[in-house]
Structures are given as structure tokens and as C-alpha cells.
Amino acid sequence: MLTTLKGLVLRERSVGENDKFLDILTDSAGLIEVSAKGVKKQNSKNASVSQAFCYANYCLSESGGRYILNSAEPIRTFFGVSFDLDKFALANYFAEMVLYAETEEKPNDEVLRLILNSLHFLALGNRENLLLKSIFELRLICDIGLTPNLIGCCECFEYSAPEMQFDLKNGRLYCQSCFGGRSLENVELLDERLLHFIRFIALSDMQKIFNLTVPRDYLKLLSGICERYAEIQLGRHFKTLDFFKSLQNG
Ligand SMILES: [Zn+2]
């Protein structure tokens, strides 16, 4: 059966001399694996649409849940991120997180929109890498259904205080008096600005979140908190993150 799906290639894997397997996040079939035959040959018409970070209309033959690439019409390519090592590392980190988090076959439009927008701004280069990283990490977790409860202190409902404790494991806030003598493991201290940034990323419309401006001295803090939240919620540490971080220290 022939089917057409709009999707973004998250990862390509070589098979033999000429072929590839592609992991594609699609708009209506979730995450799928596609066999792309002959695409490593120089004259293959499908060579460019079989690369990571190509967003295209894929025409596929499907049988029993297995997909074979027939042809494709590119919509947008983000190959530009490959020319900058920091951006390339971050794009691969985003892709690895989605590959890990999107295990269900049901489509998740918000996750596809999130990664397309993140790659767009990454390629454009007019947003700080650490801002895009923070947005992606926190929003991905929200978009897969693990939004923290940010309404206020989970015990007394205080909306805002000069300092609040963010329980990363249970996804909730405590004011200092309700937090009491709880363990500080898996907890981050938020001042009012950090709390505002986190609420903004988690709760605003997708079109708005990329317009968030964060002063440079807050970016590292925000990025560290979003990273820990994602890692604790997914229960997984990503090698692509280590690679991105190794570039920041060099
Ligand atoms: Zn309280």
C-alpha cells in the first residue's frame, strides 16, 4: 500500500554499501522506521531526503507496519546546522531525546512542532544555543504529558515568593515554609525570575515560547535546571548531551 507522510528524519543508519534505515518523526503515524534502498549511491534521487534533519513529504510503500521509501518532496532542510559543531551537537541531542521519549505509535503533533521550531531557530542563529536547549528540554517533557505543576506551592498555593523549591522528581513547587526539612536531593532553588522563565516555557503557546528573552547570567542556571528536569523525568542520561557539554568546556 502506498502512503504519504510528512516527517522529519531524526537519525540515519547505514545498512551495507548502498542502503540506510531512517528514523522519521511523522505528522500522522508517530515515529517510524523506513528502509531507504540505494540512497548512498551518488546518483540516487533520494540521497538528500535520506539525511538527518530533512523535513519532507515522504511517499512510502507500507506493508505490515514496515515502510520502504519510494520518493520524497523536501519541504525544509536543516542541513545548515551541520556546519557548526555546537549546533550539530545540540540538534543530535534533540533528536536522541525524541527518539527515546516518543515510543508510542500515536502521533504527537506538538513534539514535531517543537523540534521543527527548535531546528529552525538553531539554523537561523538568532537565539542563544542555551536558550534553545532549555526550551527544548523542558517543553519536550511537557509535550509528552509530564508538565510540572507550576500553579504555586503544592501545599499552601502561594503563587510566587522570592524563593521557591522546585521538586524535579515529583514536578511540583514548594514555598520555603512548606518545604520545611525535606531532602534537597532532586530539588532546585528558583528565584522569581527563574520561576517566571520556567512557567513561560512550560505553559505558553508554542508560537510564543521562542520569543522568551533570558539575561545571559540566568541562561546557564535555567539550562542546568531544564536539563536536570528532563533527565530525572525521562530517567535517562544522553551521550549526545555529554558531547555538547564537552564543546562548551573546550
Ligand atoms: Zn507553601
py3Dmol code that shows the C-alpha trace and the ligand (Angstrom):
import py3Dmol

protein = """\
ATOM      1  CA  MET A   1       0.000   0.000   0.000  1.00  0.00           C
ATOM      2  CA  LEU A   2       1.298   3.467  -0.875  1.00  0.00           C
ATOM      3  CA  THR A   3       1.076   6.175   1.762  1.00  0.00           C
ATOM      4  CA  THR A   4       2.299   9.771   2.032  1.00  0.00           C
ATOM      5  CA  LEU A   5       3.541  11.090   5.358  1.00  0.00           C
ATOM      6  CA  LYS A   6       5.014  14.424   6.315  1.00  0.00           C
ATOM      7  CA  GLY A   7       8.029  13.865   8.527  1.00  0.00           C
ATOM      8  CA  LEU A   8      11.436  14.836   9.869  1.00  0.00           C
ATOM      9  CA  VAL A   9      14.407  12.447   9.675  1.00  0.00           C
ATOM     10  CA  LEU A  10      15.804  12.222  13.210  1.00  0.00           C
ATOM     11  CA  ARG A  11      18.505   9.637  12.552  1.00  0.00           C
ATOM     12  CA  GLU A  12      20.027   7.764   9.619  1.00  0.00           C
ATOM     13  CA  ARG A  13      21.779   4.416   9.946  1.00  0.00           C
ATOM     14  CA  SER A  14      23.881   2.863   7.215  1.00  0.00           C
ATOM     15  CA  VAL A  15      22.995  -0.620   6.036  1.00  0.00           C
ATOM     16  CA  GLY A  16      25.538  -2.289   3.785  1.00  0.00           C
ATOM     17  CA  GLU A  17      27.108  -0.346   0.967  1.00  0.00           C
ATOM     18  CA  ASN A  18      24.083   1.375  -0.525  1.00  0.00           C
ATOM     19  CA  ASP A  19      21.185   1.426   1.891  1.00  0.00           C
ATOM     20  CA  LYS A  20      20.033   3.212   5.017  1.00  0.00           C
ATOM     21  CA  PHE A  21      17.451   2.917   7.740  1.00  0.00           C
ATOM     22  CA  LEU A  22      15.799   6.224   8.599  1.00  0.00           C
ATOM     23  CA  ASP A  23      14.001   7.072  11.840  1.00  0.00           C
ATOM     24  CA  ILE A  24      11.327   9.568  10.826  1.00  0.00           C
ATOM     25  CA  LEU A  25       9.025  11.501  13.154  1.00  0.00           C
ATOM     26  CA  THR A  26       5.823  11.874  11.158  1.00  0.00           C
ATOM     27  CA  ASP A  27       2.735  14.040  11.499  1.00  0.00           C
ATOM     28  CA  SER A  28       0.191  11.240  11.427  1.00  0.00           C
ATOM     29  CA  ALA A  29       1.921   7.917  12.175  1.00  0.00           C
ATOM     30  CA  GLY A  30       4.254   8.880  15.041  1.00  0.00           C
ATOM     31  CA  LEU A  31       7.828   7.650  14.899  1.00  0.00           C
ATOM     32  CA  ILE A  32       8.507   5.162  12.084  1.00  0.00           C
ATOM     33  CA  GLU A  33      11.488   3.273  10.681  1.00  0.00           C
ATOM     34  CA  VAL A  34      11.907   3.482   6.928  1.00  0.00           C
ATOM     35  CA  SER A  35      14.118   1.363   4.726  1.00  0.00           C
ATOM     36  CA  ALA A  36      15.785   3.584   2.103  1.00  0.00           C
ATOM     37  CA  LYS A  37      17.343   1.471  -0.628  1.00  0.00           C
ATOM     38  CA  GLY A  38      20.172   2.637  -2.832  1.00  0.00           C
ATOM     39  CA  VAL A  39      20.270   6.120  -1.280  1.00  0.00           C
ATOM     40  CA  LYS A  40      24.026   6.034  -0.691  1.00  0.00           C
ATOM     41  CA  LYS A  41      24.676   5.735  -4.418  1.00  0.00           C
ATOM     42  CA  GLN A  42      25.847   9.026  -5.905  1.00  0.00           C
ATOM     43  CA  ASN A  43      23.091   9.270  -8.466  1.00  0.00           C
ATOM     44  CA  SER A  44      20.226   8.348  -6.119  1.00  0.00           C
ATOM     45  CA  LYS A  45      17.254  10.697  -6.452  1.00  0.00           C
ATOM     46  CA  ASN A  46      16.530  10.110  -2.777  1.00  0.00           C
ATOM     47  CA  ALA A  47      20.035  10.861  -1.440  1.00  0.00           C
ATOM     48  CA  SER A  48      19.257  14.291   0.046  1.00  0.00           C
ATOM     49  CA  VAL A  49      15.880  13.341   1.546  1.00  0.00           C
ATOM     50  CA  SER A  50      17.553  10.415   3.322  1.00  0.00           C
ATOM     51  CA  GLN A  51      19.695  12.585   5.579  1.00  0.00           C
ATOM     52  CA  ALA A  52      19.162  13.606   9.187  1.00  0.00           C
ATOM     53  CA  PHE A  53      17.198  16.844   9.648  1.00  0.00           C
ATOM     54  CA  CYS A  54      15.411  16.736   6.307  1.00  0.00           C
ATOM     55  CA  TYR A  55      11.690  17.557   6.599  1.00  0.00           C
ATOM     56  CA  ALA A  56       9.748  16.283   3.621  1.00  0.00           C
ATOM     57  CA  ASN A  57       6.613  14.663   2.231  1.00  0.00           C
ATOM     58  CA  TYR A  58       7.613  11.014   2.105  1.00  0.00           C
ATOM     59  CA  CYS A  59       5.874   8.660  -0.289  1.00  0.00           C
ATOM     60  CA  LEU A  60       6.255   5.176   1.213  1.00  0.00           C
ATOM     61  CA  SER A  61       5.219   1.615   0.478  1.00  0.00           C
ATOM     62  CA  GLU A  62       3.780   0.119   3.617  1.00  0.00           C
ATOM     63  CA  SER A  63       3.097  -3.472   4.453  1.00  0.00           C
ATOM     64  CA  GLY A  64       2.546  -4.889   7.907  1.00  0.00           C
ATOM     65  CA  GLY A  65       3.948  -1.809   9.637  1.00  0.00           C
ATOM     66  CA  ARG A  66       7.176  -1.850   7.586  1.00  0.00           C
ATOM     67  CA  TYR A  67       7.944   1.127   5.394  1.00  0.00           C
ATOM     68  CA  ILE A  68      10.054   1.403   2.259  1.00  0.00           C
ATOM     69  CA  LEU A  69      10.999   4.773   0.798  1.00  0.00           C
ATOM     70  CA  ASN A  70       9.622   5.369  -2.654  1.00  0.00           C
ATOM     71  CA  SER A  71      10.192   9.074  -3.279  1.00  0.00           C
ATOM     72  CA  ALA A  72      10.015  12.368  -1.385  1.00  0.00           C
ATOM     73  CA  GLU A  73       9.434  16.091  -1.857  1.00  0.00           C
ATOM     74  CA  PRO A  74      11.568  18.178   0.500  1.00  0.00           C
ATOM     75  CA  ILE A  75       9.701  20.854   2.488  1.00  0.00           C
ATOM     76  CA  ARG A  76      12.578  22.217   4.534  1.00  0.00           C
ATOM     77  CA  THR A  77      16.095  21.011   5.194  1.00  0.00           C
ATOM     78  CA  PHE A  78      18.084  21.921   8.270  1.00  0.00           C
ATOM     79  CA  PHE A  79      21.413  20.681   6.968  1.00  0.00           C
ATOM     80  CA  GLY A  80      22.793  24.148   7.881  1.00  0.00           C
ATOM     81  CA  VAL A  81      23.114  23.008  11.480  1.00  0.00           C
ATOM     82  CA  SER A  82      25.842  20.586  10.339  1.00  0.00           C
ATOM     83  CA  PHE A  83      28.240  23.448   9.565  1.00  0.00           C
ATOM     84  CA  ASP A  84      28.522  24.484  13.217  1.00  0.00           C
ATOM     85  CA  LEU A  85      29.682  21.851  15.678  1.00  0.00           C
ATOM     86  CA  ASP A  86      27.770  23.276  18.681  1.00  0.00           C
ATOM     87  CA  LYS A  87      24.525  23.437  16.704  1.00  0.00           C
ATOM     88  CA  PHE A  88      25.090  19.998  15.218  1.00  0.00           C
ATOM     89  CA  ALA A  89      25.665  18.540  18.684  1.00  0.00           C
ATOM     90  CA  LEU A  90      22.514  20.184  20.014  1.00  0.00           C
ATOM     91  CA  ALA A  91      20.399  19.042  17.045  1.00  0.00           C
ATOM     92  CA  ASN A  92      21.557  15.466  17.639  1.00  0.00           C
ATOM     93  CA  TYR A  93      20.758  15.773  21.334  1.00  0.00           C
ATOM     94  CA  PHE A  94      17.217  16.948  20.498  1.00  0.00           C
ATOM     95  CA  ALA A  95      16.834  14.043  18.071  1.00  0.00           C
ATOM     96  CA  GLU A  96      18.113  11.492  20.593  1.00  0.00           C
ATOM     97  CA  MET A  97      15.693  12.764  23.238  1.00  0.00           C
ATOM     98  CA  VAL A  98      12.736  12.480  20.865  1.00  0.00           C
ATOM     99  CA  LEU A  99      13.821   9.003  19.748  1.00  0.00           C
ATOM    100  CA  TYR A 100      13.868   7.946  23.383  1.00  0.00           C
ATOM    101  CA  ALA A 101      10.709   9.744  24.516  1.00  0.00           C
ATOM    102  CA  GLU A 102       8.448   9.002  21.550  1.00  0.00           C
ATOM    103  CA  THR A 103       7.954   5.288  21.967  1.00  0.00           C
ATOM    104  CA  GLU A 104       4.241   5.250  21.282  1.00  0.00           C
ATOM    105  CA  GLU A 105       2.992   4.971  17.747  1.00  0.00           C
ATOM    106  CA  LYS A 106       0.306   7.568  18.200  1.00  0.00           C
ATOM    107  CA  PRO A 107       1.292  10.849  16.550  1.00  0.00           C
ATOM    108  CA  ASN A 108       2.309  13.770  18.732  1.00  0.00           C
ATOM    109  CA  ASP A 109       1.960  16.932  16.698  1.00  0.00           C
ATOM    110  CA  GLU A 110       3.342  19.140  19.462  1.00  0.00           C
ATOM    111  CA  VAL A 111       6.640  17.245  19.626  1.00  0.00           C
ATOM    112  CA  LEU A 112       7.066  17.502  15.853  1.00  0.00           C
ATOM    113  CA  ARG A 113       6.325  21.247  16.005  1.00  0.00           C
ATOM    114  CA  LEU A 114       8.741  21.673  18.906  1.00  0.00           C
ATOM    115  CA  ILE A 115      11.688  20.055  17.167  1.00  0.00           C
ATOM    116  CA  LEU A 116      10.949  21.781  13.835  1.00  0.00           C
ATOM    117  CA  ASN A 117      10.832  25.174  15.560  1.00  0.00           C
ATOM    118  CA  SER A 118      13.980  24.426  17.560  1.00  0.00           C
ATOM    119  CA  LEU A 119      15.883  23.407  14.412  1.00  0.00           C
ATOM    120  CA  HIS A 120      14.557  26.491  12.626  1.00  0.00           C
ATOM    121  CA  PHE A 121      15.971  28.874  15.253  1.00  0.00           C
ATOM    122  CA  LEU A 122      19.141  26.811  15.610  1.00  0.00           C
ATOM    123  CA  ALA A 123      19.784  27.107  11.875  1.00  0.00           C
ATOM    124  CA  LEU A 124      18.809  30.784  11.847  1.00  0.00           C
ATOM    125  CA  GLY A 125      21.281  31.516  14.627  1.00  0.00           C
ATOM    126  CA  ASN A 126      19.406  34.417  16.252  1.00  0.00           C
ATOM    127  CA  ARG A 127      18.727  32.633  19.547  1.00  0.00           C
ATOM    128  CA  GLU A 128      21.306  31.573  22.142  1.00  0.00           C
ATOM    129  CA  ASN A 129      22.048  27.854  21.953  1.00  0.00           C
ATOM    130  CA  LEU A 130      21.483  27.504  25.699  1.00  0.00           C
ATOM    131  CA  LEU A 131      18.064  29.153  25.401  1.00  0.00           C
ATOM    132  CA  LEU A 132      17.021  26.703  22.667  1.00  0.00           C
ATOM    133  CA  LYS A 133      18.376  23.842  24.754  1.00  0.00           C
ATOM    134  CA  SER A 134      16.389  24.958  27.833  1.00  0.00           C
ATOM    135  CA  ILE A 135      13.178  25.409  25.854  1.00  0.00           C
ATOM    136  CA  PHE A 136      13.538  22.059  24.144  1.00  0.00           C
ATOM    137  CA  GLU A 137      14.309  20.072  27.286  1.00  0.00           C
ATOM    138  CA  LEU A 138      11.514  21.447  29.421  1.00  0.00           C
ATOM    139  CA  ARG A 139       8.874  21.703  26.705  1.00  0.00           C
ATOM    140  CA  LEU A 140       9.507  18.193  25.385  1.00  0.00           C
ATOM    141  CA  ILE A 141       8.770  16.760  28.806  1.00  0.00           C
ATOM    142  CA  CYS A 142       5.573  18.852  28.977  1.00  0.00           C
ATOM    143  CA  ASP A 143       4.515  17.809  25.479  1.00  0.00           C
ATOM    144  CA  ILE A 144       4.801  14.112  26.292  1.00  0.00           C
ATOM    145  CA  GLY A 145       2.439  14.618  29.230  1.00  0.00           C
ATOM    146  CA  LEU A 146       4.765  15.280  32.157  1.00  0.00           C
ATOM    147  CA  THR A 147       4.132  19.004  32.712  1.00  0.00           C
ATOM    148  CA  PRO A 148       5.138  20.009  36.244  1.00  0.00           C
ATOM    149  CA  ASN A 149       2.512  21.595  38.470  1.00  0.00           C
ATOM    150  CA  LEU A 150       3.638  25.224  38.424  1.00  0.00           C
ATOM    151  CA  ILE A 151       0.454  26.895  39.670  1.00  0.00           C
ATOM    152  CA  GLY A 152       2.057  27.627  43.025  1.00  0.00           C
ATOM    153  CA  CYS A 153       3.236  25.958  46.224  1.00  0.00           C
ATOM    154  CA  CYS A 154       1.656  22.495  46.208  1.00  0.00           C
ATOM    155  CA  GLU A 155       0.666  22.827  49.864  1.00  0.00           C
ATOM    156  CA  CYS A 156      -0.414  26.417  50.510  1.00  0.00           C
ATOM    157  CA  PHE A 157      -0.964  27.516  46.835  1.00  0.00           C
ATOM    158  CA  GLU A 158       1.262  30.594  47.206  1.00  0.00           C
ATOM    159  CA  TYR A 159       1.727  31.704  43.581  1.00  0.00           C
ATOM    160  CA  SER A 160       5.010  33.473  43.938  1.00  0.00           C
ATOM    161  CA  ALA A 161       7.669  34.036  46.570  1.00  0.00           C
ATOM    162  CA  PRO A 162      11.222  35.426  46.443  1.00  0.00           C
ATOM    163  CA  GLU A 163      12.446  31.836  46.608  1.00  0.00           C
ATOM    164  CA  MET A 164      10.689  28.563  45.881  1.00  0.00           C
ATOM    165  CA  GLN A 165      11.895  24.984  45.775  1.00  0.00           C
ATOM    166  CA  PHE A 166      11.253  23.043  42.548  1.00  0.00           C
ATOM    167  CA  ASP A 167      10.935  19.318  43.210  1.00  0.00           C
ATOM    168  CA  LEU A 168      12.208  17.876  39.918  1.00  0.00           C
ATOM    169  CA  LYS A 169      11.174  14.312  40.623  1.00  0.00           C
ATOM    170  CA  ASN A 170       7.549  14.985  41.530  1.00  0.00           C
ATOM    171  CA  GLY A 171       7.223  18.064  39.325  1.00  0.00           C
ATOM    172  CA  ARG A 172       5.949  20.461  41.965  1.00  0.00           C
ATOM    173  CA  LEU A 173       6.761  23.659  43.808  1.00  0.00           C
ATOM    174  CA  TYR A 174       7.113  24.399  47.496  1.00  0.00           C
ATOM    175  CA  CYS A 175       7.382  27.748  49.214  1.00  0.00           C
ATOM    176  CA  GLN A 176      10.206  27.828  51.761  1.00  0.00           C
ATOM    177  CA  SER A 177       7.959  27.378  54.794  1.00  0.00           C
ATOM    178  CA  CYS A 178       6.063  24.388  53.334  1.00  0.00           C
ATOM    179  CA  PHE A 179       9.283  22.812  52.072  1.00  0.00           C
ATOM    180  CA  GLY A 180      10.481  22.563  55.672  1.00  0.00           C
ATOM    181  CA  GLY A 181      13.152  19.957  56.278  1.00  0.00           C
ATOM    182  CA  ARG A 182      12.636  17.869  53.100  1.00  0.00           C
ATOM    183  CA  SER A 183      15.638  16.371  51.351  1.00  0.00           C
ATOM    184  CA  LEU A 184      17.407  18.686  48.910  1.00  0.00           C
ATOM    185  CA  GLU A 185      18.160  15.833  46.534  1.00  0.00           C
ATOM    186  CA  ASN A 186      16.484  16.387  43.121  1.00  0.00           C
ATOM    187  CA  VAL A 187      15.433  19.893  44.102  1.00  0.00           C
ATOM    188  CA  GLU A 188      16.377  23.259  42.568  1.00  0.00           C
ATOM    189  CA  LEU A 189      16.023  26.645  44.206  1.00  0.00           C
ATOM    190  CA  LEU A 190      14.149  29.150  41.998  1.00  0.00           C
ATOM    191  CA  ASP A 191      14.040  32.896  42.399  1.00  0.00           C
ATOM    192  CA  GLU A 192      11.098  34.782  40.893  1.00  0.00           C
ATOM    193  CA  ARG A 193      12.745  35.282  37.516  1.00  0.00           C
ATOM    194  CA  LEU A 194      13.703  31.619  37.107  1.00  0.00           C
ATOM    195  CA  LEU A 195      10.189  30.608  38.098  1.00  0.00           C
ATOM    196  CA  HIS A 196       8.806  33.018  35.502  1.00  0.00           C
ATOM    197  CA  PHE A 197      11.031  31.576  32.741  1.00  0.00           C
ATOM    198  CA  ILE A 198      10.058  28.014  33.637  1.00  0.00           C
ATOM    199  CA  ARG A 199       6.349  28.848  33.738  1.00  0.00           C
ATOM    200  CA  PHE A 200       6.661  30.669  30.423  1.00  0.00           C
ATOM    201  CA  ILE A 201       8.325  27.716  28.654  1.00  0.00           C
ATOM    202  CA  ALA A 202       6.018  25.100  30.144  1.00  0.00           C
ATOM    203  CA  LEU A 203       2.714  26.910  29.833  1.00  0.00           C
ATOM    204  CA  SER A 204       2.795  29.395  26.908  1.00  0.00           C
ATOM    205  CA  ASP A 205       1.663  28.746  23.330  1.00  0.00           C
ATOM    206  CA  MET A 206       4.287  27.217  21.077  1.00  0.00           C
ATOM    207  CA  GLN A 207       4.453  30.399  18.926  1.00  0.00           C
ATOM    208  CA  LYS A 208       5.396  32.460  21.988  1.00  0.00           C
ATOM    209  CA  ILE A 209       7.997  30.354  23.760  1.00  0.00           C
ATOM    210  CA  PHE A 210      10.811  31.083  21.322  1.00  0.00           C
ATOM    211  CA  ASN A 211      10.398  34.822  21.980  1.00  0.00           C
ATOM    212  CA  LEU A 212      11.431  34.404  25.598  1.00  0.00           C
ATOM    213  CA  THR A 213      14.412  36.564  26.483  1.00  0.00           C
ATOM    214  CA  VAL A 214      16.654  35.431  29.295  1.00  0.00           C
ATOM    215  CA  PRO A 215      19.614  37.507  30.515  1.00  0.00           C
ATOM    216  CA  ARG A 216      22.907  35.785  29.913  1.00  0.00           C
ATOM    217  CA  ASP A 217      23.696  35.352  33.622  1.00  0.00           C
ATOM    218  CA  TYR A 218      20.461  33.373  34.008  1.00  0.00           C
ATOM    219  CA  LEU A 219      20.872  31.192  30.928  1.00  0.00           C
ATOM    220  CA  LYS A 220      23.316  28.733  32.480  1.00  0.00           C
ATOM    221  CA  LEU A 221      21.138  28.361  35.570  1.00  0.00           C
ATOM    222  CA  LEU A 222      17.986  27.864  33.514  1.00  0.00           C
ATOM    223  CA  SER A 223      19.707  25.403  31.196  1.00  0.00           C
ATOM    224  CA  GLY A 224      21.000  23.377  34.152  1.00  0.00           C
ATOM    225  CA  ILE A 225      17.543  23.161  35.736  1.00  0.00           C
ATOM    226  CA  CYS A 226      15.752  22.190  32.499  1.00  0.00           C
ATOM    227  CA  GLU A 227      18.432  19.600  31.792  1.00  0.00           C
ATOM    228  CA  ARG A 228      18.058  18.017  35.227  1.00  0.00           C
ATOM    229  CA  TYR A 229      14.269  18.058  34.986  1.00  0.00           C
ATOM    230  CA  ALA A 230      14.375  16.249  31.622  1.00  0.00           C
ATOM    231  CA  GLU A 231      16.958  13.743  32.820  1.00  0.00           C
ATOM    232  CA  ILE A 232      15.054  12.914  36.007  1.00  0.00           C
ATOM    233  CA  GLN A 233      11.668  12.699  34.274  1.00  0.00           C
ATOM    234  CA  LEU A 234      12.961  10.501  31.426  1.00  0.00           C
ATOM    235  CA  GLY A 235      15.223   8.520  33.748  1.00  0.00           C
ATOM    236  CA  ARG A 236      17.954   8.613  31.179  1.00  0.00           C
ATOM    237  CA  HIS A 237      21.275  10.329  30.522  1.00  0.00           C
ATOM    238  CA  PHE A 238      22.139  11.124  26.884  1.00  0.00           C
ATOM    239  CA  LYS A 239      25.587  10.737  25.344  1.00  0.00           C
ATOM    240  CA  THR A 240      24.814  13.471  22.829  1.00  0.00           C
ATOM    241  CA  LEU A 241      24.420  15.849  25.796  1.00  0.00           C
ATOM    242  CA  ASP A 242      27.879  14.939  27.083  1.00  0.00           C
ATOM    243  CA  PHE A 243      29.257  15.702  23.621  1.00  0.00           C
ATOM    244  CA  PHE A 244      27.544  19.114  23.519  1.00  0.00           C
ATOM    245  CA  LYS A 245      28.869  19.924  27.002  1.00  0.00           C
ATOM    246  CA  SER A 246      32.417  18.833  26.099  1.00  0.00           C
ATOM    247  CA  LEU A 247      32.371  21.502  23.374  1.00  0.00           C
ATOM    248  CA  GLN A 248      31.364  24.212  25.858  1.00  0.00           C
ATOM    249  CA  ASN A 249      34.350  23.487  28.091  1.00  0.00           C
ATOM    250  CA  GLY A 250      36.926  23.384  25.302  1.00  0.00           C
TER     251      GLY A 250
END
"""
ligand_1 = """\
1
ZN
Zn 3.580 26.846 50.757
"""
view = py3Dmol.view(width=600, height=400)
view.addModel(protein, "pdb")
view.setStyle({"model": 0}, {"cartoon": {"style": "trace"}})
view.addModel(ligand_1, "xyz")
view.setStyle({"model": 1}, {"stick": {}})
view.zoomTo()
view.show()
